[in-house]
Amino acid sequence: MSSIVVLEPATEQILATLPEAGILEVDAVVQRAKRAFPKWRAVAPADRANLLRKLGDAIDAKLEFLANLEARNAGKPIGGARWEIGSVAQVFRYYAGAVERHTGQTIPVAGGVGMTFLEPIGVVGMITPWNYPLFLASWKIAPALAAGNCCVLKPAELTPLTAIELEKIALEVGFPEGVLNVVVGLGHVAGRALVDHPDVAKIAFTGSTAVGRDIATRAAANIKRVTLELGGKSACIVFADADIEKAANSIPGAVFDNAGQDCCCRSRLLVQKNVLDQFLGHLETAMKNWKTGDPFADGVDMGPVISSKQRERVTELVNSSTVLLQGTAPTGAGFWFPPTVLGPVAPTDRVAQEEIFGPVTAIIPFETETEAVELANSTIYGLSGSIWTQDGARAFRVARAVESGVLSINSNSSVRYTAPFGGMKQSGYGRELGPNALEAYSEVKMVYYRTDD
C-alpha cells in the first residue's frame, strides 16, 4: 500500500506517514457506515443529542492537544488554532441542541391529515480542504449526525491529523462503530471513489470550483445529493463616507489571516477614488503591525502557506501584477510568503478574477455606487464580502444588489455557526451552519392518514 507523507509547513519536516486509502479501502469504510446506519437512525433523539454534547465536551478537554496538532499540520498560529478547535466544540454542542427540535409538520388535508417526517439520508460522504481542517469538517459532521446520518469523511491529504483524532474521540465518548469514519487518501482516488460509490447517498464538499464541477457531474450519474461550498473572490467595498481608518485597519485580518487561505478572503479591495490615498496610508501602517513567523511564537499573526506548490501558485500570480505594498516573511525552511497588496489593478486582470488563496489582495478603485456593485459582481464567484459606509440606506441597497451568499456591513466577519453560510453563482449551492444545515442532511417524507369514513 502506498503512503501519504504529511509535512509541517513551517519547517518542511515530516509530521506523519500514513497508509493511503484506495478504492477498496473506501468501499470497506462505506460498507461499515452502511451497516451502522439502521441502528444509528433508530437512536432516540435525546440520546443522539447527548452523544453530540459529549463529543463537544471531549473536544474541549483535548483542546490544547488538538490545537497544537492543527497548528503544526496546517501552519497556523497557535492562537488561531485554539480558537478553531474551541469553535468545533461549540458547533457540536449547537447541533446537539437542534436534534430534538428537528421535527416535521401536521397538515390538514381533505379526508384526513398529512404528516411530514424528516428522515436521515443515509451514508454521507464528506470531502474537506486543508485550510481549516477540523473546523470545516465539523460544519458537515455535526448536522449530519444530528439528523441521524452516518458519515465518511475524507480530509485533505495535506492535513488529515485532527480528523483522525476526531474519529478516535467519537468512539471514546460512545458513538457506535461505523457512525463516524475517516478515510485518508488522495482526492482523485479516494475522493472520487467516495463520490462514485452507489451506497453514498450524499456528498458534502468544500474546495475549489474546478473540483466542485467534477463532483457535481459525477454525482449526477446516481442522482446523488450534493452540497458544494466552493471558491470565492470576495470584495471589500469602501465608500468615501466610511470610517476609513477603521476599514483599513481591518484589512490585514480580513486578507492575511490564515495566510490568505480562506474562501472568504477579501482579495479585492474596491475603494472609492477620492479616499484611496487616505485608505492606503492607513493600510500601510496597519500592515507594519502584522507579524509573520513561527506559528508558536508570541505575537505572530500569520504563518506559512500550506505547501511549496501553493507558494509557487501565489508567486506566479503576484508576478503577473504590480506590488503596491508588501510586508515581510521569514527566510529559510518553511513555505513563507509575505503579506502583499497589488494594484491598482484592472477588474479584468487575473489577480482580480482568479482565487489566489494566499496572503494577497488587489486594489480596484471606483467612482460611483453603481460602479462598485458592477465591479463586485464581475467575477464568477459569489461567496462573501463587505460593505463599508455610514449611510444605512446605501448599505442595504448595495447588500441587496451584490450577488453574494454572505455579506457584512462595516465588518469583515462572515461566519456565525448559528446562521447559514454558503455561496451564489460558482461559489456553490446549499447552505451550511445554522438551522438550514439540518435540512441539507434530511429527506422530507409525507404520510397521509385517512380519517373520514
C-alpha positions, -999 to +999 in steps of 0.1 A: +000+000+000+012+035-008+018+061+018+009+097+024+036+119+039+023+148+060+046+178+063+048+207+088+046+238+066+066+260+089+096+236+090+091+213+060+097+184+083+077+152+082+049+151+108+034+117+099+034+089+073+000+073+068-013+044+047-030+057+016-066+045+011-076+034-023-109+023-039-111-009-019-104+008+014-131+034+007-156+007-001-148-011+031-154+021+051-186+029+033-199-006+040-191-002+076-211+030+077-240+014+058-242-014+084-242+011+112-269+033+097-301+014+107-292+013+144-279+049+144-311+063+128-331+045+154-313+061+184-337+083+203-332+120+196-324+127+233-296+101+232-282+113+200-282+148+214-264+136+245-236+120+224-231+152+204-228+171+237-203+146+250-183+149+218-182+187+221-171+184+258-144+159+249-130+182+222-128+210+247-110+187+271-084+179+244-083+215+230-046+221+237-036+188+221-058+193+191-048+229+186-011+221+187-016+193+162-036+217+139-011+245+142+018+222+132-001+204+104-017+235+088+009+261+097-015+284+115-006+305+146-014+286+178-039+313+190-059+309+158-058+271+161-071+273+197-100+294+185-108+270+157-108+239+180-129+257+206-154+266+178-155+230+167-167+220+202-193+248+200-206+235+167-212+200+180-230+215+211-251+237+189-264+208+168-269+187+200-294+213+209-310+211+175-317+173+174-349+174+194-362+204+175-357+189+141-393+180+135-419+177+108-454+191+105-491+181+106-511+195+077-549+193+075-559+179+041-591+167+026-602+135+042-575+133+068-542+146+079-508+148+062-478+143+084-442+151+074-412+133+088-376+145+084-357+113+076-319+109+075-305+104+040-281+075+049-244+074+044-230+109+037-196+113+021-177+144+031-146+159+014-129+188+032-100+211+024-067+219+041-072+255+051-094+249+082-092+212+086-113+202+117-133+235+117-148+229+083-152+192+089-174+199+119-198+221+098-207+189+079-203+162+105-223+178+133-256+185+114-253+152+095-250+132+128-277+153+144-301+144+116-293+106+120-269+100+092-236+081+092-205+099+079-175+090+059-150+119+060-121+122+035-100+151+048-074+168+026-043+146+024-022+176+035-040+180+068-056+147+080-043+145+115-070+162+136-097+143+116-081+110+126-082+121+163-119+131+160-128+096+149-110+083+180-127+108+203-161+099+189-156+062+197-143+071+232-174+091+241-198+063+230-206+068+193-213+033+178-187+018+155-192+029+119-212+061+126-183+085+121-155+073+098-123+089+085-105+077+054-072+092+043-064+092+006-058+113-024-087+134-039-085+119-074-086+084-060-103+081-026-124+113-031-136+101-065-143+066-051-165+082-024-184+104-049-189+074-073-199+049-046-235+037-051-241+034-013-231+070-006-264+090-007-249+125-005-216+143-009-208+175+010-177+192-004-157+222+004-129+231-020-122+246-054-148+254-080-130+232-106-132+202-083-168+211-074-178+210-110-163+175-114-181+163-082-215+176-094-210+159-128-200+126-113-227+127-086-254+132-112-248+097-126-265+083-094-288+113-087-266+118-056-274+148-035-247+174-033-238+204-012-209+225-026-191+253-008-166+264-034-142+293-043-145+329-036-132+363-048-148+384-021-149+422-025-145+446+003-163+478-008-151+510+009-172+541+003-159+576+009-183+582+038-170+551+057-147+553+088-116+550+065-091+543+093-113+515+108-119+500+074-082+500+065-072+486+099-095+457+094-078+446+062-048+426+075-072+403+094-096+401+065-069+392+040-038+379+056-053+358+084-046+321+078-021+333+052-050+343+030-060+307+025-097+314+031-125+313+005-139+344+023-106+363+020-112+399+009-090+395-020-105+425-039-104+460-022-129+482-040-121+517-027-138+550-038-112+571-057-115+603-036-104+584-004-079+559-020-047+577-009-061+581+027-071+544+028-037+533+015-019+554+041-038+537+070-034+503+054+004+507+051+005+515+088-017+485+097+005+461+077+036+472+095+020+459+127+012+425+111+038+398+121+046+368+100+066+339+116+068+308+137+032+297+145+042+291+181+060+324+187+043+352+207+026+379+188+026+361+154-004+369+132+004+347+102+022+315+094+033+300+061+012+289+032+004+252+032+029+238+006+056+246-019+030+241-047+007+267-032+036+292-027+045+287-064+010+295-075+008+326-053+042+338-065+032+333-102+000+353-098+018+381-079+045+383-105+018+389-131+008+422-114+022+452-097+031+451-060+019+482-042+026+473-006+044+443+009+052+431+044+080+407+054+083+370+059+110+347+073+136+331+050+149+296+052+128+264+058+091+268+056+066+278+029+066+315+036+051+343+016+048+380+027+015+399+030+010+417-003-012+444-018-013+447-056-025+475-078-043+494-086-054+467-110-080+465-138-111+445-129-103+421-158-067+413-145-060+377-134-055+388-098-089+404-099-106+374-113-088+342-101-088+329-065-052+334-053-056+316-019-026+333-004-019+365+016-026+388-013-053+414-022-057+438-051-068+474-051-096+483-076-107+520-075-143+530-083-162+563-085-200+556-081-222+532-061-234+517-094-198+510-105-190+495-071-218+470-074-209+462-110-173+455-100-183+434-070-204+412-093-179+410-121-165+375-112-179+340-114-179+339-076-204+350-051-194+338-016-187+366+008-179+403+010-180+435+030-196+470+026-181+499+045-204+530+047-221+551+073-251+556+051-276+530+062-298+532+031-268+527+009-256+498+030-289+479+024-291+489-013-257+476-020-261+445+001-293+435-018-276+442-052-243+423-046-245+387-057-231+370-027-244+344-002-229+361+029-222+398+034-212+420+063-217+457+068-189+477+085-172+444+094-152+418+076-165+389+096-186+365+076-192+333+096-215+327+126-221+290+133-257+298+143-265+314+109-265+300+073-233+301+052-229+294+015-224+309-019-241+321-051-230+316-087-200+294-090-192+296-053-215+267-048-250+258-037-267+246-005-261+261+030-240+250+059-243+261+096-274+274+114-307+255+113-306+254+075-278+228+076-301+201+091-324+204+060-294+196+038-290+162+056-327+153+057-353+140+034-390+152+038-414+122+039-452+129+038-476+103+052-513+107+047-536+094+074-572+089+063-598+099+089-631+100+071-654+070+069 
